[in-house]
């Protein structure tokens, strides 16, 4: 009901479990999949990972939806390749905004989720103590873009913060993905947190 009321959003399919979601997404080729974390059989996290593995770069952007404010679910979602994470307690406007954000190629992480990520790595004793060599390949500007993206800033927000064009931001992001050897923006953000780059910036 919420999404069908939006003039720029078309619902092309609906599924009740993760396995069906993978099949239907491959068949229908939507731009975005809204995936519930908790589903019978194959859960949303496993379905997202399977979808990304099968469809590769052609996979739709995935927004994870959950009632649970758990950092484990956030991490698992990002590792699986999700581009956004929305709590069911948020408003319909927030949900629609997240869908539009990932459709543009950005990552939808609200400040509360970003705080969870920071707190999670504050408790994680296995976080890397030294920067991996991939980080050294980034230019200072690329590193700045990565860390700001990890704070949840969109391309437009990054451009405004750094006083550069959105196209320049996209170029920086493309170079970051190549140099870090990651598939997409979500994985780059997970990389930044996994190697404790965000906390070391503070």
C-alpha beads as a LAMMPS data file, in Angstrom:
LAMMPS data file: protein, C-alpha beads

202 atoms
201 bonds

1 atom types
1 bond types

-500.0 500.0 xlo xhi
-500.0 500.0 ylo yhi
-500.0 500.0 zlo zhi

Masses

1 110.0

Atoms # bond

1 1 1 0.000 0.000 0.000
2 1 1 2.770 2.407 0.899
3 1 1 4.901 1.778 -2.180
4 1 1 2.102 1.533 -4.703
5 1 1 1.053 5.069 -3.777
6 1 1 4.398 6.430 -5.035
7 1 1 4.205 7.536 -8.700
8 1 1 7.857 6.688 -9.439
9 1 1 7.781 3.176 -7.915
10 1 1 6.317 0.120 -9.655
11 1 1 5.898 -3.147 -7.753
12 1 1 6.665 -5.963 -10.188
13 1 1 6.593 -8.936 -7.812
14 1 1 6.008 -10.167 -4.292
15 1 1 7.279 -13.311 -2.514
16 1 1 6.768 -14.944 0.855
17 1 1 10.188 -16.574 1.296
18 1 1 13.819 -16.065 0.331
19 1 1 14.074 -18.893 -2.180
20 1 1 11.151 -17.536 -4.191
21 1 1 12.640 -14.039 -3.974
22 1 1 15.837 -15.214 -5.652
23 1 1 13.937 -16.933 -8.458
24 1 1 11.566 -14.036 -9.049
25 1 1 14.282 -11.383 -8.902
26 1 1 16.257 -13.268 -11.553
27 1 1 13.139 -13.538 -13.702
28 1 1 11.722 -10.039 -13.246
29 1 1 15.005 -8.099 -13.062
30 1 1 13.790 -5.292 -10.757
31 1 1 15.964 -2.299 -9.937
32 1 1 15.472 -2.795 -6.189
33 1 1 14.472 -5.713 -3.964
34 1 1 12.966 -4.978 -0.546
35 1 1 14.041 -8.022 1.468
36 1 1 12.809 -8.962 4.937
37 1 1 15.581 -10.331 7.158
38 1 1 13.254 -12.855 8.821
39 1 1 11.425 -15.166 6.420
40 1 1 10.467 -18.838 6.483
41 1 1 12.999 -21.190 4.917
42 1 1 15.729 -19.126 3.290
43 1 1 16.061 -15.873 5.220
44 1 1 16.629 -12.497 3.624
45 1 1 20.367 -12.406 4.294
46 1 1 21.005 -15.781 2.659
47 1 1 18.699 -14.873 -0.220
48 1 1 20.596 -11.632 -0.788
49 1 1 23.951 -13.420 -0.868
50 1 1 22.564 -16.012 -3.300
51 1 1 21.081 -13.321 -5.508
52 1 1 24.359 -11.440 -5.704
53 1 1 26.313 -14.628 -6.399
54 1 1 23.978 -15.700 -9.222
55 1 1 23.386 -12.362 -10.904
56 1 1 26.722 -10.650 -10.232
57 1 1 26.876 -7.032 -11.342
58 1 1 23.393 -7.381 -12.831
59 1 1 21.838 -8.075 -9.431
60 1 1 19.277 -5.553 -8.167
61 1 1 20.076 -3.333 -5.216
62 1 1 18.744 -4.872 -1.996
63 1 1 17.204 -2.995 0.918
64 1 1 16.980 -5.129 4.059
65 1 1 13.929 -4.648 6.267
66 1 1 13.791 -5.862 9.862
67 1 1 12.092 -5.328 13.207
68 1 1 15.296 -6.092 15.047
69 1 1 17.874 -3.453 15.894
70 1 1 20.777 -5.928 15.885
71 1 1 24.296 -5.134 14.727
72 1 1 24.756 -8.789 13.713
73 1 1 21.944 -8.440 11.183
74 1 1 23.430 -5.204 9.870
75 1 1 26.843 -6.792 9.357
76 1 1 25.450 -9.944 7.810
77 1 1 23.331 -7.845 5.440
78 1 1 26.289 -5.759 4.292
79 1 1 28.481 -8.818 3.834
80 1 1 25.725 -10.428 1.780
81 1 1 25.684 -7.401 -0.513
82 1 1 22.725 -5.365 0.718
83 1 1 22.810 -1.681 -0.224
84 1 1 20.426 -0.475 2.476
85 1 1 19.065 -1.406 5.857
86 1 1 15.788 -0.054 7.236
87 1 1 14.130 -0.761 10.571
88 1 1 10.386 -1.450 10.482
89 1 1 9.979 1.124 13.241
90 1 1 10.890 3.861 10.775
91 1 1 8.284 5.828 8.846
92 1 1 6.953 5.044 5.394
93 1 1 8.822 8.125 4.158
94 1 1 12.111 6.662 5.395
95 1 1 11.420 3.392 3.612
96 1 1 10.587 5.082 0.316
97 1 1 13.656 7.286 0.654
98 1 1 15.885 4.243 1.181
99 1 1 14.508 2.572 -1.948
100 1 1 15.113 5.677 -4.041
101 1 1 18.598 6.058 -2.575
102 1 1 19.788 2.558 -3.488
103 1 1 18.140 2.845 -6.914
104 1 1 20.505 5.788 -7.558
105 1 1 23.495 3.638 -6.653
106 1 1 23.980 5.011 -3.131
107 1 1 23.883 3.119 0.154
108 1 1 21.008 3.744 2.568
109 1 1 22.348 3.650 6.103
110 1 1 20.604 5.879 8.598
111 1 1 22.685 7.455 11.414
112 1 1 21.372 4.956 13.961
113 1 1 22.671 2.059 11.851
114 1 1 26.024 3.793 11.380
115 1 1 26.314 4.118 15.171
116 1 1 25.617 0.404 15.505
117 1 1 28.464 -0.336 13.127
118 1 1 30.885 1.871 15.064
119 1 1 29.815 0.376 18.405
120 1 1 30.054 -3.133 17.008
121 1 1 33.661 -2.662 16.017
122 1 1 34.382 -1.018 19.321
123 1 1 33.471 -4.372 20.895
124 1 1 35.093 -6.539 18.249
125 1 1 38.447 -7.747 19.489
126 1 1 39.257 -9.276 16.098
127 1 1 39.291 -5.975 14.214
128 1 1 42.493 -5.504 12.247
129 1 1 45.137 -3.533 14.111
130 1 1 47.034 -2.557 10.971
131 1 1 45.736 -1.146 7.745
132 1 1 45.704 -3.614 4.837
133 1 1 47.897 -2.743 1.818
134 1 1 44.825 -1.914 -0.288
135 1 1 44.220 1.187 1.831
136 1 1 47.646 2.538 0.933
137 1 1 46.628 2.584 -2.728
138 1 1 43.927 5.176 -2.066
139 1 1 44.654 8.836 -2.616
140 1 1 43.904 11.147 0.337
141 1 1 40.718 12.311 -1.399
142 1 1 39.602 8.744 -2.112
143 1 1 40.157 7.805 1.505
144 1 1 38.111 10.815 2.605
145 1 1 35.297 9.817 0.252
146 1 1 35.367 6.249 1.591
147 1 1 35.158 7.345 5.213
148 1 1 32.362 9.817 4.569
149 1 1 30.464 7.170 2.613
150 1 1 30.895 4.852 5.595
151 1 1 29.152 7.495 7.699
152 1 1 26.114 7.123 5.457
153 1 1 26.522 10.115 3.140
154 1 1 25.001 9.821 -0.331
155 1 1 26.776 10.956 -3.494
156 1 1 24.902 14.252 -3.394
157 1 1 25.806 14.792 0.264
158 1 1 29.423 13.879 -0.421
159 1 1 29.551 16.355 -3.284
160 1 1 28.136 19.117 -1.084
161 1 1 30.492 18.315 1.803
162 1 1 33.602 18.193 -0.381
163 1 1 32.475 20.990 -2.735
164 1 1 32.901 18.854 -5.853
165 1 1 30.601 17.598 -8.614
166 1 1 28.514 14.453 -8.136
167 1 1 30.230 13.013 -11.212
168 1 1 33.591 13.481 -9.490
169 1 1 32.278 11.636 -6.429
170 1 1 31.179 8.740 -8.631
171 1 1 34.649 8.640 -10.198
172 1 1 36.270 8.518 -6.765
173 1 1 33.917 5.720 -5.692
174 1 1 34.736 3.735 -8.833
175 1 1 38.457 4.060 -8.135
176 1 1 37.919 3.050 -4.509
177 1 1 36.098 -0.132 -5.512
178 1 1 38.870 -1.069 -7.933
179 1 1 41.709 -0.382 -5.511
180 1 1 40.079 -2.189 -2.588
181 1 1 39.050 -5.110 -4.770
182 1 1 35.409 -4.942 -3.668
183 1 1 32.261 -5.369 -5.721
184 1 1 30.191 -2.376 -4.707
185 1 1 29.756 0.577 -2.381
186 1 1 28.234 -1.554 0.407
187 1 1 31.251 -3.845 0.421
188 1 1 33.562 -0.818 0.489
189 1 1 31.753 0.435 3.589
190 1 1 31.989 -3.003 5.198
191 1 1 35.718 -2.969 4.359
192 1 1 36.147 0.386 6.088
193 1 1 34.519 -0.858 9.278
194 1 1 36.111 -4.297 9.180
195 1 1 39.583 -2.714 9.136
196 1 1 38.691 -0.090 11.746
197 1 1 39.255 2.844 9.392
198 1 1 36.209 4.786 10.550
199 1 1 37.052 4.765 14.240
200 1 1 40.661 5.720 13.531
201 1 1 39.381 8.794 11.680
202 1 1 37.605 10.134 14.767

Bonds

1 1 1 2
2 1 2 3
3 1 3 4
4 1 4 5
5 1 5 6
6 1 6 7
7 1 7 8
8 1 8 9
9 1 9 10
10 1 10 11
11 1 11 12
12 1 12 13
13 1 13 14
14 1 14 15
15 1 15 16
16 1 16 17
17 1 17 18
18 1 18 19
19 1 19 20
20 1 20 21
21 1 21 22
22 1 22 23
23 1 23 24
24 1 24 25
25 1 25 26
26 1 26 27
27 1 27 28
28 1 28 29
29 1 29 30
30 1 30 31
31 1 31 32
32 1 32 33
33 1 33 34
34 1 34 35
35 1 35 36
36 1 36 37
37 1 37 38
38 1 38 39
39 1 39 40
40 1 40 41
41 1 41 42
42 1 42 43
43 1 43 44
44 1 44 45
45 1 45 46
46 1 46 47
47 1 47 48
48 1 48 49
49 1 49 50
50 1 50 51
51 1 51 52
52 1 52 53
53 1 53 54
54 1 54 55
55 1 55 56
56 1 56 57
57 1 57 58
58 1 58 59
59 1 59 60
60 1 60 61
61 1 61 62
62 1 62 63
63 1 63 64
64 1 64 65
65 1 65 66
66 1 66 67
67 1 67 68
68 1 68 69
69 1 69 70
70 1 70 71
71 1 71 72
72 1 72 73
73 1 73 74
74 1 74 75
75 1 75 76
76 1 76 77
77 1 77 78
78 1 78 79
79 1 79 80
80 1 80 81
81 1 81 82
82 1 82 83
83 1 83 84
84 1 84 85
85 1 85 86
86 1 86 87
87 1 87 88
88 1 88 89
89 1 89 90
90 1 90 91
91 1 91 92
92 1 92 93
93 1 93 94
94 1 94 95
95 1 95 96
96 1 96 97
97 1 97 98
98 1 98 99
99 1 99 100
100 1 100 101
101 1 101 102
102 1 102 103
103 1 103 104
104 1 104 105
105 1 105 106
106 1 106 107
107 1 107 108
108 1 108 109
109 1 109 110
110 1 110 111
111 1 111 112
112 1 112 113
113 1 113 114
114 1 114 115
115 1 115 116
116 1 116 117
117 1 117 118
118 1 118 119
119 1 119 120
120 1 120 121
121 1 121 122
122 1 122 123
123 1 123 124
124 1 124 125
125 1 125 126
126 1 126 127
127 1 127 128
128 1 128 129
129 1 129 130
130 1 130 131
131 1 131 132
132 1 132 133
133 1 133 134
134 1 134 135
135 1 135 136
136 1 136 137
137 1 137 138
138 1 138 139
139 1 139 140
140 1 140 141
141 1 141 142
142 1 142 143
143 1 143 144
144 1 144 145
145 1 145 146
146 1 146 147
147 1 147 148
148 1 148 149
149 1 149 150
150 1 150 151
151 1 151 152
152 1 152 153
153 1 153 154
154 1 154 155
155 1 155 156
156 1 156 157
157 1 157 158
158 1 158 159
159 1 159 160
160 1 160 161
161 1 161 162
162 1 162 163
163 1 163 164
164 1 164 165
165 1 165 166
166 1 166 167
167 1 167 168
168 1 168 169
169 1 169 170
170 1 170 171
171 1 171 172
172 1 172 173
173 1 173 174
174 1 174 175
175 1 175 176
176 1 176 177
177 1 177 178
178 1 178 179
179 1 179 180
180 1 180 181
181 1 181 182
182 1 182 183
183 1 183 184
184 1 184 185
185 1 185 186
186 1 186 187
187 1 187 188
188 1 188 189
189 1 189 190
190 1 190 191
191 1 191 192
192 1 192 193
193 1 193 194
194 1 194 195
195 1 195 196
196 1 196 197
197 1 197 198
198 1 198 199
199 1 199 200
200 1 200 201
201 1 201 202
